[in-house]
Amino acid sequence: MSIINRVKSKVKAWRLSHLKTLWSRYGIPFLVIFIAWEIVEDVVFPAIFYLLGTHVNEAFFLGIPAAWILCFHPVAVPILWAIYCYATRKKHVKIDLEEDDCC
């Protein structure tokens, strides 16, 4: 896949129509996870590479454009979604209909 196609997919991920589709299909928690991961991928990773390039080795500066070109959300978002679903699962209360107290 070329760099132009990767940039187009990044722009497509932030379109309002795409976000509305995710919201209607999976709900607010998935949309929050998706947006948070995009922020981490597009802001936090380049900042980490900048700091490493400044303080450790200049070769880390090469990671800044790589963080914008590479796309990890097809892998990371499902993993984070699975962790969220596992962490928020609730015990199902079994309702016993045979014990009838009304009659």
Buried (B, 14 or more C-beta within 10 A) or exposed (E): EEEEEBEEEBEEBEEEEEBEEBBEEEEEEBBEBBBEBBEBBBEEBBEBBBEBBEEEEEEBBEBBEEBBEEBEBEEBBEEBBEEBEEEEEEEEEEEEEEEEEEE
